[in-house]
């Protein structure tokens, strides 16, 4: 992936990739993977929302700083859950068939069962092993809770996980194709791939673990807790530190012991990523970062993933780095990360199998040296072996294991820190090919965009909600990009077969902020989706897309409405999301000729899923649209020197039928260039101009209708007044539709060209919707353009702007948003027009 040609500094987004595109995509993927994959244990009853958020944040930090440790934690809990299911199944076979699933096991190990009864002053959580012991010995009843009961409490956000998986798969596929095409890959993308691999393995281990559960199930002892201890607890384990049943866990897993030790160090230096300490005795919750034992199957799953994660950074051995020192440090850090992954596990197992049991045996046997007076160094070493506030002897680590592991972990943290820092600082100087986009194999790139109002009302007229569906082709700016800009055709309609792709309706759960799918009819093979407004039986469209830089001919738009099934399910006060799930289209081919038939081509064209719109259902009728203010007329003195001089003239018939229409003609005249309110003539000032017509068509285009009012004691004494009754323009909510890229030369209707002395004409049609409801015969009305400023203009003709692309907001009724401030050219002020007047007559 090395490349001798590099781009230094911040690279802006072209149509391809830029520095921000690389950075945002990777950070978004890492954040989504870590946040959606972590599953903290149940909080204590006294914990609030902040405590639950902190538990999840701590696990997410573990996933970002050391994703393999999060995998070991998840694999250990998966191993414990599998063991629990196996043991409960053995018990159930003896006593009769009862349900105990992986969901039950995870629920128990995360603190879902609280024990109370004689001798228990404060209820405390028991894990699956302790619960099995109590049930097996007959001290508690078998808990009567079904998997469905636990699932009802589960607040797992399936939609967020779905988005995270889609984002991860897309990034993996994109990086694989970049490697296949020989394009440079950044170290940040390499690190993100390693996160994604571990994310999939972690999500697999925690697939059955409930998420964000806060309610517990109480089990009651039939005997006193002290009786259980006397009967089953060995004498050397009578003193307990977490709960009275901890004698069932005489030995803690080595990873748990070391994690508690290092976590205590972080807590003492007030590091914010340290987990919350449990200060109650017995524990009122099971900490989310307790590492259970791993069985053989869990080891077989976790070890290859950890080795793969450690070796990922070696791929960047020959990558281009901003400096030779950074390359050397990267190689050292990646080598150590791989060695830590290879030898760290075996050494930890050596400590667990040999050093810790040997030390524990000495401690239980009452070593003679412990009774002798200790020197200062001996006292210090004794304190160093166990720094936990509870002084739980199970957390004591022999120095022979502590010192090497501490050194190894410290070097690992330094290596990981350097890799993460280099991922970011290395973006300052990347090979040029790192900013080139992937050429997907022989298929055009399409994107689906949705637009719609943010609100819908219960008393809305049919259709109750309208959705704008735009299928757009993504063009490449590369001059020689082969198939990517070649014309093609396809047969497509948004009214697709639901088995291949569809729009689905999701409802936002107001309590858990999760999404639930609605609108699926039981016992019916038909899944409701959007329907067209104009033609209920509209067939699929043949769509031809050509390149040549013309964005209008590279998209097709449909206006769709909700099916009756969806309309009946909408409830006031709820928020809904319409989601496009994606579709593959095989009925397509390259070329400009429209071909009819069921021709298929491989690979199919992909319309990626993920496009969505969100709206809220409200009671009642839609409120009246806000009226625009009535501005004062703009004077010709407001013209800017050096800018083109434009004026607007109105004309219309002097009469209008009461139930008819009136056409008002608009004529915009170009007079030349202004200099201190004087028009300059001459060859240099005879240049043509091209302008955007928004100022004469927009919602706030300054057109006003006036009606005559008489005020006074009698008609003879009345003073004639004219007042505006309506702010002209289609008063409408602006939908948050995607912005549109418009080529100036390809849209003469929106961008006309005028030479001095020429004019551009248009017309407004006045009808009942734009006039007062109480209009009467003989009433007189006036119409005037109050003046406006062009949002975009430039010198020369439209043909001279064949390469000029401007950005128009998705509503199509707002000024051009890019370039801003018209590229620095002087403002063109069009002053107020003449006033036209007409009288209402009979039909």
LINDAQUI-V817746 format. One record per pair of residues at least 4 apart in sequence whose C-alpha atoms are under 6 Angstrom apart, sorted by the first residue. I is the first residue (numbers start at 1). GAP is how many residues later the second one is. D is the distance in Angstrom with one decimal. If there is no record, write none. Layout:
# LINDAQUI-V817746
i: <I/I>
gap: <GAP/GAP>
d: <D/D>
This chain:
# LINDAQUI-V817746
i: <1/1/2/2/3/5/6/6/6/7/7/7/7/8/8/9/11/11/12/13/13/16/17/17/18/20/21/24/26/27/28/31/32/32/33/33/34/34/35/36/37/39/40/40/41/41/42/42/42/44/44/47/58/58/61/62/63/63/68/71/71/72/73/74/74/75/75/76/76/76/78/79/79/81/81/81/84/85/88/92/92/92/100/103/103/106/107/108/108/108/108/109/109/111/111/112/113/113/113/113/114/114/114/114/115/115/115/115/116/116/116/117/117/118/119/119/124/126/132/134/134/135/135/135/139/139/140/140/153/154/154/154/155/155/156/157/166/178/178/179/183/184/184/185/187/188/194/195/199/203/229/237/240/242/242/243/253/254/255/256/256/257/259/263/266/266/267/267/294/299/307/310/310/310/311/313/314/321/322/330/331/333/336/339/340/349/350/351/351/352/356/361/362/374/374/385/385/385/386/399/402/405/406/413/418/422/443/444/445/445/446/446/446/446/447/447/447/448/448/449/449/449/450/450/451/451/451/452/452/453/454/455/455/456/457/457/457/457/457/457/458/458/459/459/460/465/466/466/467/467/467/468/468/469/469/470/470/471/471/472/472/473/485/487/487/487/487/487/488/488/488/488/488/489/489/489/489/490/490/490/490/491/491/491/492/492/493/493/498/500/501/501/501/502/502/503/503/503/504/504/505/505/505/505/506/506/506/506/506/506/507/507/507/508/508/508/508/509/509/509/519/520/530/530/530/531/531/532/532/533/533/545/545/572/572/572/573/573/574/574/575/575/576/576/577/577/578/578/579/579/580/580/580/581/582/582/582/583/584/584/584/585/585/586/586/586/587/587/625/628/633/633/634/634/634/635/636/639/641/641/641/642/642/642/643/643/643/643/644/644/644/645/645/645/645/645/646/646/646/647/647/647/648/648/648/649/649/649/650/650/651/651/652/654/655/655/655/656/656/656/657/657/657/657/658/658/658/661/661/662/662/663/663/664/664/665/666/666/666/667/667/668/668/669/670/670/670/671/671/672/673/673/674/674/681/688/688/688/689/689/689/689/689/690/690/690/690/690/690/691/691/691/692/692/692/693/694/695/695/696/697/698/699/699/702/702/703/703/703/704/704/704/704/705/705/705/706/706/706/706/706/707/707/707/708/708/708/709/709/710/710/710/710/711/711/712/712/714/734/735/737/738/739/739/739/740/740/740/741/741/742/742/743/743/744/745/745/745/745/748/753/754/777/777/778/778/778/779/779/780/780/781/781/782/782/783/783/784/785/785/786/787/787/787/788/789/789/789/790/791/792/806/807/807/807/808/808/819>
gap: <183/318/317/318/428/426/424/425/426/422/423/424/425/420/421/419/7/8/6/4/5/421/4/418/417/4/4/4/166/4/4/4/4/132/4/131/26/29/25/125/166/172/16/248/69/247/68/69/172/240/241/4/215/217/4/4/4/7/238/4/131/4/218/128/131/130/223/216/217/218/127/215/219/21/24/25/21/4/4/4/5/6/4/105/106/103/5/4/5/19/20/18/19/14/175/104/12/103/104/105/9/10/11/104/8/9/104/105/4/7/104/103/104/106/105/106/160/4/4/5/6/4/5/7/82/83/80/81/60/56/57/59/56/57/55/357/4/5/260/4/250/249/250/249/236/235/115/4/4/4/4/10/4/40/41/39/40/98/4/34/35/138/4/11/5/8/4/7/4/4/34/27/28/31/27/21/20/6/107/4/4/82/4/4/4/4/4/4/5/4/4/4/5/4/5/11/12/13/10/4/4/4/4/4/4/4/162/40/28/29/26/27/28/161/24/25/160/22/23/20/21/162/18/19/16/17/286/15/283/282/161/160/161/161/160/161/162/163/164/165/161/162/161/162/4/96/94/95/92/93/94/90/91/88/89/86/87/84/85/82/83/81/62/58/59/60/104/105/57/101/102/103/104/54/55/99/100/52/53/97/98/50/51/96/48/49/47/48/4/83/80/81/82/78/79/26/76/77/74/75/12/13/72/73/9/10/11/12/70/71/8/9/69/6/7/67/68/4/5/6/47/7/31/32/33/29/30/4/28/27/28/8/9/45/46/47/44/45/42/43/40/41/38/39/36/37/34/35/32/33/29/30/31/28/25/26/27/24/20/21/22/19/20/14/15/18/12/13/106/99/153/199/153/197/198/196/195/190/33/34/35/31/32/33/30/31/183/185/28/29/30/25/26/27/28/29/23/24/184/21/22/183/19/20/185/17/18/184/15/16/13/14/12/184/183/184/185/6/184/185/183/184/185/186/182/183/184/105/106/103/104/101/102/99/100/98/95/96/97/93/94/91/92/90/86/87/88/85/86/84/6/7/4/5/4/66/67/108/64/65/105/106/107/62/63/103/104/107/108/60/101/102/58/59/100/57/4/6/95/5/4/115/30/31/83/84/25/81/82/23/24/79/80/19/77/78/16/17/18/75/76/15/16/74/13/14/72/12/13/8/9/10/11/7/8/5/6/4/77/76/73/72/69/70/71/67/68/70/65/66/63/64/61/62/60/53/54/56/57/4/44/4/63/64/61/62/63/60/61/58/59/56/57/54/55/52/53/51/47/48/46/43/44/45/42/39/40/41/38/24/30/12/9/10/11/8/9/4>
d: <4.9/5.4/4.8/4.8/5.4/5.7/5.3/4.0/5.0/5.7/5.5/5.9/5.5/5.7/4.3/4.8/5.3/5.3/5.1/5.7/4.3/5.3/5.7/4.9/5.9/5.8/6.0/5.8/6.0/6.0/6.0/5.9/5.8/5.4/5.9/5.8/5.4/5.8/5.7/5.8/5.6/5.5/5.7/5.1/4.5/4.9/5.8/5.7/5.8/5.6/5.2/5.7/5.5/5.8/6.0/5.4/4.1/5.4/5.9/5.9/5.2/6.0/5.3/6.0/5.7/5.8/5.7/4.8/5.5/4.8/5.5/5.8/5.9/6.0/4.9/5.7/6.0/5.9/5.9/5.2/5.3/5.9/5.8/5.3/5.9/5.3/5.2/4.9/5.8/5.1/5.0/4.4/5.4/5.1/5.6/4.8/5.5/5.8/4.9/5.6/5.9/5.2/4.3/4.7/5.3/5.5/5.2/5.9/5.7/4.8/5.0/5.2/4.7/4.5/5.2/5.3/5.2/5.8/5.8/5.0/5.7/6.0/5.3/5.9/5.5/5.2/5.9/5.1/5.9/5.4/5.6/5.6/5.7/5.5/5.0/5.0/6.0/5.0/5.9/5.9/5.3/5.4/4.5/6.0/5.4/4.5/5.4/5.9/6.0/5.6/4.9/6.0/5.9/5.2/5.3/4.7/5.4/5.5/5.9/6.0/4.7/5.4/5.8/5.9/5.2/5.8/5.9/5.8/5.6/5.7/5.6/5.5/4.5/5.8/5.3/5.3/5.8/5.7/5.5/6.0/6.0/4.6/5.9/5.9/4.8/5.9/5.6/4.7/5.9/5.5/6.0/6.0/5.5/5.5/5.9/5.3/5.0/6.0/4.6/5.6/5.9/5.9/6.0/5.9/5.9/5.3/5.9/5.8/5.9/5.4/5.7/4.5/5.7/5.6/6.0/5.4/5.9/5.7/4.6/6.0/5.1/6.0/5.5/4.9/5.8/4.9/4.4/5.0/5.6/5.1/4.3/5.1/4.9/5.0/5.7/4.8/5.7/5.9/5.7/5.8/5.3/5.5/5.4/4.8/5.4/5.7/5.7/4.7/5.8/5.1/5.9/6.0/4.7/5.6/5.1/5.7/4.3/5.4/5.4/5.9/4.2/5.4/5.5/5.7/4.3/5.9/5.2/5.7/5.6/5.8/4.1/4.7/5.9/5.5/4.2/5.7/5.8/5.9/5.4/5.9/4.0/5.6/4.5/5.7/5.1/5.3/4.3/5.6/5.0/5.8/5.9/5.2/4.5/6.0/5.7/5.5/5.4/4.6/5.7/5.3/5.9/5.8/5.9/4.8/5.8/5.3/4.3/5.8/5.6/5.1/5.5/5.2/4.5/5.8/4.7/5.5/5.9/5.0/5.2/5.9/5.6/5.9/5.8/5.2/5.9/5.4/5.4/5.8/4.3/5.4/5.9/5.9/4.9/4.8/4.9/5.7/5.6/5.8/5.8/5.8/5.7/4.2/5.6/5.5/5.6/4.3/5.4/5.5/6.0/4.4/5.3/5.7/5.4/4.3/5.5/4.8/3.7/5.2/5.8/5.6/4.6/5.2/5.1/4.9/5.4/4.4/5.6/4.5/5.8/5.9/4.5/5.4/5.1/4.9/5.3/5.4/5.2/5.3/5.0/4.4/5.3/5.9/5.2/5.5/5.5/5.6/5.8/5.9/5.6/4.3/6.0/6.0/5.4/5.5/5.4/5.7/5.5/4.7/5.6/5.7/5.3/5.6/5.6/4.5/5.3/6.0/5.2/5.6/5.6/5.0/5.9/5.3/4.8/4.3/4.9/4.7/5.9/5.8/4.9/5.9/5.8/5.0/5.4/4.9/5.7/5.8/5.6/5.5/4.8/5.7/5.0/5.8/4.6/5.4/5.2/4.3/5.5/5.0/5.3/5.7/4.4/5.3/5.1/4.3/5.2/5.6/5.9/5.1/5.4/5.1/5.5/5.5/5.4/4.8/5.7/5.5/4.3/4.9/5.6/5.6/5.8/4.4/5.1/5.6/4.4/5.6/5.5/5.7/6.0/5.3/5.9/4.1/5.7/4.8/5.5/5.6/5.1/5.2/5.6/5.4/5.9/5.5/4.6/6.0/5.7/5.1/5.7/5.8/4.4/5.9/5.4/5.8/5.6/5.8/5.7/4.6/5.9/5.2/4.3/5.6/4.9/5.6/5.7/4.6/5.9/4.6/6.0/5.2/5.8/5.5/5.7/5.0/6.0/5.1/5.6/5.8/4.3/5.9/5.9/6.0/4.5/4.8/5.8/4.5/4.3/5.7/5.1/5.9/5.8/4.8/5.5/5.3/6.0/4.7/5.9/4.7/5.3/5.6/5.0/5.1/5.5/5.6/5.3/5.4/5.9/5.1/6.0/5.7/5.4/5.7/4.5/5.6/5.5/5.6/4.3/5.7/5.4/4.9/5.5/5.2/4.4/5.5/4.5/4.2/5.4/5.7/4.5/5.9/5.6/5.7/5.2/5.7/5.8/5.7/5.0/4.7/6.0/5.7>
